[in-house]
Amino acid sequence: MIRTKIVATLGPATKDEATLKKLIKTGVSVFRLNFSHGNHDEHFENIRIIRKVSKELSVPVAILQDLSGPKIRIGKVEKPFPVHQGEFIEFFFRPVECGKEKNRALLWVDHPEVLKTLKEGDLIFIADGSIRSQVIEKTSEKLIARVLLGGIISSRKGVNFPGVKLPIPCLTEKDKKDLAFGIKHGVDFISLSFVNHADDVAECKALIKELGGDQPLFAKIETQSGVEHIDEILELADGVMIARGDLGVEVPIEKVPVIQKNIIKKARNLGKPVIVATQMLTSMINSLMPSRADVSDIANAVLDGADALMLSDETTIGKYPLEAVEVMKKTIEEAEKIYPFLQGVGEPVLQDEAISHSCAILAKEVEADRIVVFTRSGISACRVSKFRPNVPILAAVHEEKILRKLTIVWGVVPAAIVTETKNPEKMLKDFLRMALDKGLISSKDILVVTMGSQIGKVGSTNMIRLVRMEEEVATLYPSSDS
């Protein structure tokens, strides 16, 4: 099994049941629904199909709702057209017909209030920075920018303003409606786009609670401000997503790899999951063969310690979504052969982490085959994962939604739902029997088991037990002879 999880974005290339089943069997554990595209009816159908397929395969699969955030886009373009270096783009403060007249492109954006805050010398990037321009004049009705780097302009491409603080909230009115929809229909995770500081996270978490949800919130880091305030963001968020597309436009692109490594390290030190996203396998959107650079990028993200890697265009509009997932899985497997396990082991730990820390050490010392964690909230499994043990972590929970929440955590196998009982011994034997029947453990395995003496109480994990399956099997399946 791979420890680093795979997140796949659902789109036209992958939303049918047959393809979903193949993606799950290939290694996808989380599906992302991008709310920058599609309507609620379409997303409802996506949720329904994912849940249906997950149930049919008896494999826990989670749904990540990715909110749009204040992504600024140009208006509709009837026919794509080129702009060349030295030409001009006029950005109007009101809707106009987008097109080109001689050496001037005429455009408008859906947040004109942002344009009004710009000044001469500011940069305007289109389509993830593939088209670059600089403001040379500002009038009462438009900005005039000179093209620095040309390209093809088409409908609804994203617009970035490097170094400019946007005068629009991180959580938009559209996001609030989408959030209510996602919570109503039981998504498992929520990601908030363009997070600039901890207040953005606090506002969204408060709204999730107000709407009756308890979904973990991932803060997407894709702005300079988000990078600058990463420590306070990490303290409040439940996890982070490093969204390298917009981040590579907002900051000098050569800084992105170092930023990625630093954020992963900070998140891991706090035991919070981190997703690396965007352009992981761009080379496979139109080709069966990945580039060596893309494969190296995946391997480095694994070795950096990411909990999950995400595919976007590769599985939404790409020609080879299944093959892309297969390449990602194989690359993860190879990278994990040299993975630096047991990170943070031996260093001072918080009192709440002492049991998890000890599990990782004991598993290595006794050459255990698995760590088994009984957890009501999933927190204990996350704490064990923080120390990156060299054996899989099997999670036994009491609710399906907790099982799904663990699909994104490094090294954790969402193994089983066990019936809650006040008898720890019975609960352990029930799990062992179930795990043997499902092939999750073998009759010769050595297990490190951790659970709480007060069954069902969150935060009560306080016991570690060594289980040798050769000694247990006879008690699990007693002979019918008496």
Secondary structure by P-SEA (a helix, b strand, c coil): cccbbbbbbbccccccaaaaaaaaaacccbbbbccccccaaaaaaaaaaaaaaaaaacbbbbbbbbbbccccccccccbbbbbcccbbbbbbcccccccccccccccccccccccccccccbbbbcccccbbbbbccccccbbbbbbcbbbbbbcbbbbbbcccccccccccaaaaaaaaaaaaacccbbbbcccccaaaaaaaaaaaaaaccccbbbbbcccaaaaaaaaaaaacccccccccaaaaaaccccaaaaaaaaaaaaaaaacbbbbbbccccccccccccccaaaaaaaaaaaaaccccccccccccccccaaaaaaaaaaaaaaaaccccccccccccccccaaaaaaaaaaaaaacccbbbbbcccaaaaaaaaaacccbbbbbbbccaaaaaaacccccccccccccccccaaaaaaaaaaaaaaacccccccccbbbbbccccccccccbbbbbccccccccccccccc
